[in-house]
Amino acid sequence: MPSQTMRFRPSGAPGLSDRASGFSLLELILVMAMVGLLFTVVTVSVSRSLTGAEIRAAASDLLAGLRHTRGQAIIQRQQQVFIVDAEARTWQAAGREPVQIPEGMDITINTARSELTGERAGGIRFYPDGASTGGSVVLTAGEREWHVSVGWLTGEIGIERDPQV
């Protein structure tokens, strides 16, 4: 009885040529390069969305600080000042500690000349009747901007994203 021998083909499946049975080094390098590129694109996209979320949260905190200051002026029946220091990158609501804005963001204030305390610092004053000196505070992160504005007559506080766009 003749013995049967099985041949082992190290190159892959039976019947396939050596060339069609695996990936070349060049193909593997191309796939790794594409995966790396995809990872980079996803990372940049995620970092941009985090920046958007951070500036949105910072603007909301700023809005709450202005509303708190206005509320304190009405409740205590005396003037209260919301302070912004662009050099130190801080803002301060009445009766509270200064708040540092996150890295990568800038803050500016547009207010009445009488409320300026420095070249890049000043305040928005609120009166017991709810009125104010008016002005706006702008948070900027890259190309994103949030404007928090205060009406002088009513002291109404509003927020707007990228009003120029």
Sequence and secondary structure as in RCSB ss.txt:
>XXXX:A:sequence
MPSQTMRFRPSGAPGLSDRASGFSLLELILVMAMVGLLFTVVTVSVSRSLTGAEIRAAASDLLAGLRHTRGQAII
QRQQQVFIVDAEARTWQAAGREPVQIPEGMDITINTARSELTGERAGGIRFYPDGASTGGSVVLTAGEREWHVSV
GWLTGEIGIERDPQV
>XXXX:A:secstr
         TTSSTT  TTTSS  HHHHHHHHHHHHHHHHHHHHHHHHHHHHHHHHHHHHHHHHHHHHHHHHHHH
HTS EEEEEETTTTEEE TTS  EE  TT EEEEEE GGGEEETTEEEEEE TTS B  EEEEEEETTEEEEEEE
 TTT  EEEEE TT 
